[in-house]
């Protein structure tokens, strides 16, 4: 996906995502339960619940899922990245490497 190629989920999509998250947590907790470890059928039921939660989550568009993840991450809107002390920014990440200094040797 390209940068900013997402959207906020609709209320119906948000409800599906919340339900899928709750189902996944419940399935994981059931799978970790000591009683479940004794009964293979309960383990299978817990895994089936996780699979159905994944299916429900995948029924929501990828753009809406990305938008929810981005919004929940708490990123601020706009602005610029501040440069590290000691110089100008370069095309090479943060400017710590310059052309031709290492010549393929391990530093």
Legacy VTK file of the C-alpha trace (Angstrom):
# vtk DataFile Version 3.0
C-alpha trace
ASCII
DATASET POLYDATA
POINTS 107 float
0.000 0.000 0.000
1.191 3.484 -0.758
1.690 6.063 1.971
-1.595 7.497 3.264
-3.549 4.914 1.271
-6.031 4.249 4.048
-9.284 5.572 5.448
-11.098 5.605 8.750
-13.434 2.628 9.190
-17.191 3.182 9.068
-19.172 2.495 12.269
-20.215 -0.929 10.916
-16.602 -1.788 10.050
-15.446 -0.543 13.450
-18.008 -2.817 15.131
-16.747 -5.810 13.101
-13.135 -5.029 13.994
-13.975 -4.691 17.687
-15.943 -7.960 17.636
-13.113 -9.758 15.837
-10.592 -8.442 18.375
-12.755 -9.644 21.281
-13.188 -13.083 19.651
-9.447 -13.382 19.094
-8.629 -12.488 22.716
-11.229 -14.949 23.985
-9.881 -17.709 21.727
-6.300 -17.096 22.840
-7.304 -17.087 26.506
-9.264 -20.336 26.048
-6.289 -21.946 24.332
-3.998 -20.983 27.227
-6.400 -22.298 29.859
-5.116 -25.357 31.784
-8.476 -27.124 31.359
-8.311 -26.677 27.599
-4.934 -28.366 27.463
-6.503 -31.530 28.902
-9.317 -31.652 26.339
-8.308 -31.601 22.675
-11.842 -30.734 21.533
-11.752 -27.507 23.539
-8.381 -26.627 22.009
-9.832 -27.159 18.547
-12.822 -24.970 19.441
-10.485 -22.203 20.631
-8.492 -22.381 17.375
-11.705 -22.364 15.336
-12.757 -19.229 17.200
-9.442 -17.574 16.316
-9.887 -18.554 12.660
-13.413 -17.125 12.573
-12.114 -13.917 14.187
-9.483 -13.662 11.441
-12.123 -14.279 8.771
-14.338 -11.572 10.279
-11.411 -9.146 10.381
-10.517 -9.906 6.762
-14.109 -9.167 5.705
-13.367 -5.482 6.419
-11.489 -3.684 3.638
-7.721 -3.462 3.986
-7.800 0.333 3.744
-10.167 0.538 6.719
-7.990 -1.859 8.758
-4.882 0.193 7.965
-6.726 3.383 8.904
-7.770 1.945 12.244
-4.238 0.775 12.986
-2.830 4.183 12.054
-5.388 6.048 14.173
-4.892 3.720 17.160
-1.106 4.129 16.966
-1.487 7.744 18.075
0.522 9.440 15.352
0.317 13.213 15.216
-0.851 14.899 12.044
1.571 16.779 9.809
4.785 18.399 10.934
8.344 17.640 10.039
11.063 15.374 11.330
13.808 17.127 13.252
17.370 16.577 12.141
20.002 15.120 14.436
22.706 17.411 15.820
25.794 18.047 13.803
24.932 18.709 10.221
22.653 18.516 7.316
20.418 15.639 6.350
21.458 13.484 3.445
19.935 10.892 1.196
21.748 8.262 3.242
19.386 7.868 6.185
20.515 10.154 9.004
23.770 11.300 7.436
26.023 8.978 9.428
27.430 7.247 6.341
29.140 8.978 3.486
30.049 7.616 0.095
33.158 5.501 -0.210
34.330 5.446 3.411
33.890 1.746 4.220
34.472 0.257 0.735
32.793 -2.992 1.715
34.844 -3.633 4.843
33.217 -4.470 8.147
33.577 -1.561 10.534
LINES 1 108
107 0 1 2 3 4 5 6 7 8 9 10 11 12 13 14 15 16 17 18 19 20 21 22 23 24 25 26 27 28 29 30 31 32 33 34 35 36 37 38 39 40 41 42 43 44 45 46 47 48 49 50 51 52 53 54 55 56 57 58 59 60 61 62 63 64 65 66 67 68 69 70 71 72 73 74 75 76 77 78 79 80 81 82 83 84 85 86 87 88 89 90 91 92 93 94 95 96 97 98 99 100 101 102 103 104 105 106
